[in-house]
Amino acid sequence: MSDDIQLDNSDFLNSLLSGNRSMCSKIIQEHLKNQIPVQYLYENIIKKSLYEVGELWESNKITVATEHLASAIVEAILNELYFTIVGGKKNIKSVVVSCVENEFHQIGIKMVSDIFELNGWNSFFLGANTPTNELIKFTKIIKPDILAISLTLNYNLPILERMIQEIRKEITDLPVLVGGQAFTRGGKDAVAKYSNVIYLPNLNAIDLFIKNFQPTN
C-alpha cells in the first residue's frame, strides 16, 4: 500500500451520520475508480469513521438508532465491495474469523475476513456471537492455518480470555490473532500471556502479517 495516500474521511462520516447510504457508496466507488486500494479505504475511511461514530454514541452525542443505521450502511457497502475482493487467485491457506462470544458488532471482523480474501486466503466468516464451543468444533473440522477473533467492547475482555483458554485446551498450537476497537482502551497485556496469541492493532498490520506468514507445519 502506498504511503503517500492521504484522504479525509469527513465526507464519508457526515454521510454516515445523516443516513445517506447512496452518498457513502458513491464516495467509496469514486475512490476505487481513482485506484485507491481497498485496504486503505477499509482502514482510513470506513474503520476510522465507524470508530468516530462509536465515540459519538458513547458520549451521547448521537442516538443508538443513528449508530445502528451507520453500521447497517457500512455492512451494505462491504457487501457491494465483496466481488471486487474475491476476484483474485486463491491459495491453499485458510482462516476462521469470528467475534467474541456475546458480541454483536461484526463489521470489524468482516473487514479482517476481506483482507485475508484479498490476499488469496479462504476465509470462513462466522460473524457475531458464535458460542465458543461451536467455534472450537468448527475450527477442528476446518483445520485452518489461523484463527482470528475480534473484540469491540472492552468489558468483554474476560470473555475473550476464557475463549482463548478453552481454545488452547482443544487446539494447542494454532496461531490466534486478536484485535478490535476494545484494545484502544487496554487489554494487550492480558492476551500477551497466552501462547501463540498475537495482537494486531489495525488492518495494515494484519495485511503485513498475512503477507509474511509462514505455516509451522
Backbone torsions as a table, in degrees:
resi	resn	phi	psi	omega
1	MET	NA	136.2	-176.9
2	SER	-70.6	137.6	-179.7
3	ASP	-82.0	-10.8	-174.4
4	ASP	-93.9	3.7	178.1
5	ILE	-76.4	129.4	177.3
6	GLN	-136.7	106.4	179.3
7	LEU	-122.5	143.7	177.0
8	ASP	-91.8	133.6	-179.2
9	ASN	-92.2	5.4	-170.4
10	SER	-64.5	-40.2	179.4
11	ASP	-63.8	-42.2	178.6
12	PHE	-64.9	-44.3	179.9
13	LEU	-61.3	-45.9	-179.8
14	ASN	-63.6	-36.9	177.7
15	SER	-68.2	-37.4	175.3
16	LEU	-61.0	-48.0	-175.6
17	LEU	-66.7	-27.1	178.1
18	SER	-90.2	-0.9	178.3
19	GLY	74.7	23.5	-175.9
20	ASN	-92.1	85.3	-177.3
21	ARG	-63.4	-41.4	-176.8
22	SER	-63.8	-38.3	178.2
23	MET	-69.0	-40.5	176.5
24	CYS	-58.4	-46.1	179.0
25	SER	-62.9	-42.6	-179.7
26	LYS	-61.9	-41.3	179.7
27	ILE	-60.9	-46.7	-179.3
28	ILE	-65.2	-43.3	-179.3
29	GLN	-64.3	-37.3	177.2
30	GLU	-64.2	-40.4	177.7
31	HIS	-63.6	-40.3	178.7
32	LEU	-64.0	-40.0	177.3
33	LYS	-62.1	-29.2	179.0
34	ASN	-88.5	15.7	174.3
35	GLN	66.9	27.7	174.0
36	ILE	-78.9	125.9	-176.8
37	PRO	-62.2	146.2	178.4
38	VAL	-57.4	-42.0	-179.7
39	GLN	-56.3	-40.7	-179.8
40	TYR	-66.6	-43.8	-179.9
41	LEU	-62.8	-40.3	178.6
42	TYR	-61.4	-49.5	-173.1
43	GLU	-74.5	-45.0	-166.7
44	ASN	-101.5	-15.2	177.1
45	ILE	-111.8	-60.4	-173.1
46	ILE	-73.3	-55.0	-177.9
47	LYS	-62.8	-44.8	179.6
48	LYS	-58.5	-42.1	-180.0
49	SER	-66.2	-41.6	179.7
50	LEU	-65.2	-39.3	177.0
51	TYR	-61.2	-40.6	179.7
52	GLU	-68.7	-36.9	175.0
53	VAL	-61.2	-45.0	179.0
54	GLY	-60.4	-40.4	178.6
55	GLU	-66.7	-38.2	177.0
56	LEU	-64.0	-40.4	178.7
57	TRP	-66.8	-43.8	-178.7
58	GLU	-63.7	-28.9	179.2
59	SER	-94.4	12.6	176.7
60	ASN	61.3	29.1	177.5
61	LYS	-91.6	-15.9	171.5
62	ILE	-135.4	162.0	-179.5
63	THR	-83.7	163.0	175.6
64	VAL	-63.2	-30.6	177.9
65	ALA	-63.7	-42.2	177.6
66	THR	-64.0	-40.4	178.6
67	GLU	-64.0	-42.3	178.9
68	HIS	-65.7	-40.5	179.1
69	LEU	-63.3	-43.7	178.6
70	ALA	-60.1	-42.4	178.3
71	SER	-63.3	-41.8	179.8
72	ALA	-63.7	-39.7	178.4
73	ILE	-63.9	-44.8	-179.9
74	VAL	-63.8	-41.8	177.7
75	GLU	-60.6	-39.2	177.5
76	ALA	-63.8	-39.9	179.5
77	ILE	-67.6	-39.6	176.4
78	LEU	-60.9	-38.4	176.8
79	ASN	-64.7	-37.7	177.4
80	GLU	-62.5	-37.1	-175.5
81	LEU	-80.9	-11.1	-170.2
82	TYR	-59.1	-41.0	-176.5
83	PHE	-71.8	-22.1	171.1
84	THR	-70.4	-33.2	-174.2
85	ILE	-78.6	-38.6	-170.8
86	VAL	-89.1	3.3	-174.3
87	GLY	-74.4	-14.1	-174.8
88	GLY	-81.5	178.5	-179.0
89	LYS	-72.7	137.7	179.4
90	LYS	-94.3	148.9	170.4
91	ASN	-113.7	-172.0	-173.2
92	ILE	-90.8	-2.2	-178.1
93	LYS	-77.5	151.1	-179.2
94	SER	-141.0	156.2	179.6
95	VAL	-140.5	143.5	170.2
96	VAL	-105.5	128.7	-178.2
97	VAL	-122.7	139.3	-174.8
98	SER	-155.8	155.9	168.6
99	CYS	-81.9	163.9	170.2
100	VAL	-63.1	142.8	176.3
101	GLU	-55.1	139.7	-179.1
102	ASN	76.4	9.2	173.9
103	GLU	-109.9	142.6	-175.4
104	PHE	-118.7	10.5	177.4
105	HIS	-95.3	100.2	-171.8
106	GLN	-108.6	1.8	-176.1
107	ILE	-66.5	-41.7	-179.5
108	GLY	-58.9	-47.9	-178.3
109	ILE	-71.3	-26.0	174.4
110	LYS	-66.3	-39.5	176.6
111	MET	-66.4	-37.9	174.9
112	VAL	-60.2	-45.8	177.7
113	SER	-56.7	-42.9	-179.1
114	ASP	-66.6	-35.4	177.7
115	ILE	-63.5	-40.6	174.8
116	PHE	-61.8	-44.9	179.4
117	GLU	-61.3	-39.9	177.6
118	LEU	-60.2	-28.9	178.7
119	ASN	-91.2	10.6	174.4
120	GLY	88.1	5.7	179.7
121	TRP	-79.5	156.9	168.1
122	ASN	-89.7	115.3	-174.9
123	SER	-108.4	127.9	177.1
124	PHE	-103.9	100.3	-173.2
125	PHE	-91.8	110.8	-178.2
126	LEU	-94.0	-15.5	172.6
127	GLY	75.6	-149.1	-170.5
128	ALA	-83.6	149.0	166.9
129	ASN	51.6	49.1	174.1
130	THR	-85.5	121.6	179.1
131	PRO	-57.6	142.0	-175.0
132	THR	-58.6	-43.0	-178.7
133	ASN	-63.4	-35.4	178.0
134	GLU	-72.6	-36.6	176.2
135	LEU	-61.1	-44.1	-179.9
136	ILE	-64.9	-44.6	178.7
137	LYS	-58.7	-46.9	-178.2
138	PHE	-64.2	-42.8	-179.1
139	THR	-63.4	-38.5	178.8
140	LYS	-67.2	-30.2	177.5
141	ILE	-74.4	-47.0	-175.6
142	ILE	-73.1	-34.2	-176.3
143	LYS	54.3	59.8	-178.1
144	PRO	-74.5	168.6	174.8
145	ASP	-78.9	-27.2	-177.0
146	ILE	-146.0	148.1	168.4
147	LEU	-115.3	131.0	-179.8
148	ALA	-121.8	131.9	-176.8
149	ILE	-128.6	134.2	-178.8
150	SER	-107.4	136.9	176.6
151	LEU	-121.8	115.8	-178.3
152	THR	-96.6	-38.4	-174.5
153	LEU	-107.4	123.0	-173.0
154	ASN	-60.1	-32.5	-177.7
155	TYR	-70.9	-7.1	175.4
156	ASN	-93.4	8.4	178.4
157	LEU	-56.4	-41.7	177.1
158	PRO	-60.2	-32.8	177.4
159	ILE	-66.4	-42.5	177.1
160	LEU	-60.0	-43.3	179.0
161	GLU	-61.7	-42.2	178.1
162	ARG	-63.9	-38.2	177.2
163	MET	-61.0	-46.3	179.9
164	ILE	-60.7	-43.0	179.7
165	GLN	-62.0	-43.0	179.0
166	GLU	-67.7	-39.9	178.3
167	ILE	-61.9	-43.3	-177.6
168	ARG	-67.5	-26.1	175.2
169	LYS	-66.9	-33.5	-173.8
170	GLU	-101.4	-33.4	-175.6
171	ILE	-133.6	98.8	-165.5
172	THR	-78.5	-32.4	-168.7
173	ASP	-118.0	5.0	-178.2
174	LEU	-70.6	127.1	174.8
175	PRO	-61.3	131.5	179.5
176	VAL	-118.5	117.7	175.8
177	LEU	-93.3	136.3	175.9
178	VAL	-129.7	150.2	178.1
179	GLY	-177.6	-176.8	179.1
180	GLY	132.1	170.1	-174.3
181	GLN	-60.2	-29.5	-177.7
182	ALA	-58.1	-31.7	-174.6
183	PHE	-74.4	-7.9	172.9
184	THR	-68.6	-13.8	179.3
185	ARG	-111.8	16.8	178.4
186	GLY	108.4	177.0	178.4
187	GLY	113.0	-9.0	-178.2
188	LYS	-62.6	-40.5	-179.6
189	ASP	-64.9	-33.3	-177.9
190	ALA	-64.4	-36.5	-179.4
191	VAL	-90.0	-19.6	-177.3
192	ALA	-66.2	-21.4	-176.6
193	LYS	-77.7	-8.4	-178.7
194	TYR	-94.7	142.8	-177.4
195	SER	-65.0	130.2	174.3
196	ASN	57.2	32.1	171.6
197	VAL	-107.8	122.2	-169.6
198	ILE	-119.1	119.8	174.8
199	TYR	-86.8	129.3	175.9
200	LEU	-123.1	127.5	-167.8
201	PRO	-78.5	-20.2	-175.6
202	ASN	-159.7	176.6	-177.1
203	LEU	-68.9	-30.1	177.0
204	ASN	-64.8	-42.1	178.0
205	ALA	-65.2	-38.2	177.4
206	ILE	-64.0	-44.6	179.3
207	ASP	-59.4	-44.3	179.4
208	LEU	-65.5	-41.4	178.1
209	PHE	-60.2	-45.4	-180.0
210	ILE	-60.2	-46.0	-176.8
211	LYS	-64.4	-26.9	-178.8
212	ASN	-102.7	3.5	-174.1
213	PHE	-71.4	133.0	175.5
214	GLN	-127.4	116.6	179.0
215	PRO	-60.2	148.5	-179.7
216	THR	-87.2	-10.2	179.1
217	ASN	-136.1	NA	NA
